[in-house]
């Protein structure tokens, strides 16, 4: 979902792609790290008693919920917990 008007989105892309590739890479890494922090913060608020390992499992399930079948997810989560 996006609520950004197309002309603003176009301008954002123009600005982004006008930067050197190293700067774009750094910006992307910062955005990814920010999204991970936000997701983990949300999970910690929802489940305050999670251990670090449990938090990582819940983050994985949250982040990749649409990327794996239930069977695949169960196998990966079991491996993560072991």
HELIX and SHEET records of a PDB file:
HELIX    1   1 UNK A    6  UNK A   18  1                                  13    
HELIX    2   2 UNK A   21  UNK A   46  1                                  26    
HELIX    3   3 UNK A   52  UNK A   63  1                                  12    
HELIX    4   4 UNK A   70  UNK A   81  1                                  12    
END                                                                             
